[in-house]
């Protein structure tokens, strides 16, 4: 993430859009980049942490339903929509201004039978819905801070309960957050220790994968074999993801 803003061309009460060196960025309540899109490649994942969040494909290669909590500029939503044609994507976003900005400036696809946007607070949505997604992806920040309702023990408990039997919760945390160890303990408790994590970059984002059911035993060798196949399919560095997971696990 970077705090430099070169060209600012849209500003609402909470949402700021900027451009720098061919990359358009979204900011919430501050200068921290929450989402970024390379204008010449709008459907690719520009930020490393968003690429890392797609590491769930190592364990769940063909999800039927994915629930995204937090839209931002729609980077993950667009990538999944365009690259996983058999997957239904539902996005829950609390801020209507973010949805408007994503549609106007980040080439978000129109809603259809595969893509849905719901204006709601993520914690309340998880607590009240009966659907069972294969993957829940949580990327909810207010500038540099994790949204409190998306990192409580209750939220992680309810997310596990909501997931399909072999479902995965994918969480974006900031490794430098003073509360990150507390969040990790909560996830570990809710998911009975069935989790793995990786640093996207040094002192960067910490991506956590938590499994509702005991995942099939994966050796690092078998994960690398899977990663090689996925790299050819999605042009993302899955072998690096496996290395980052292994390093964090040591």
C-alpha positions, 0 to 999 in steps of 0.5 A: 500500500502507498500513501502518495496521491498524484492526481485526485479527481473525485472526492465524496464525504468518505471516498477518494479516487486518485490516479498515479502512473496509470493506476487508479486507487480508492481511499476511505477516510484517509490516504491509505490505498484500499483498492487499485486498478491498472487502467490498461488492465482493469480485470487483473489484480494490481495489489499483491495482497489481493493476489494472495487472497486468491490462494484459496484456489489451492484448496477449493479450486472450483467454488460454486458460491463466493461471498465477498465482504467489502467491495473497495474498487471491486478488484477481487469481485471482477477477477473472480467474475471474469476468471471463474465463470461457474462461480456466483459472486455476492458482494456485501458492502456497507457504504453505498458511495463505495459501490457508486465509485466502483461502478463509475471508476473501476469498471465493475460489471453490472449485476446479473444472475452470477453477480450481486451487490448487497448494501449491508453491514457484513457482520449483520449479514453473516448473522442473519443469512442462511446461504452457505457459500464455499468461500467467504472473503473478508476485506473490510477496512476503514483507512488503516483499521480493521472494521471492528464488526468483522474481527470479533469472536462472534463474527468468526464463529458465525462465518464458520457456521455459515460456510458450506461443509468444506468451506474456507474463510479468507481474511485480509489483516494488517500484520502491523496492526497491534491487535493482529495476534488477538484476531489470529487467536479468535480465528484459531478458536472459531475454526479449531486450529484449522488455518494457515496464513501467509504474509503478502509482503514484509510488514504488509498484509497477512492473509489467513485461510481458515477451514470449516472442516479438516482439509484434506492433508496437503503436503508442500510438494502436492501444493506446489504441484497444484500451484503449477497447474493454477499458474497456467490457468490464472497467471498468478504466482501460486508457487510463491503463495505456497512458499509464503505459507510454508515460511509463515508456518515455520 
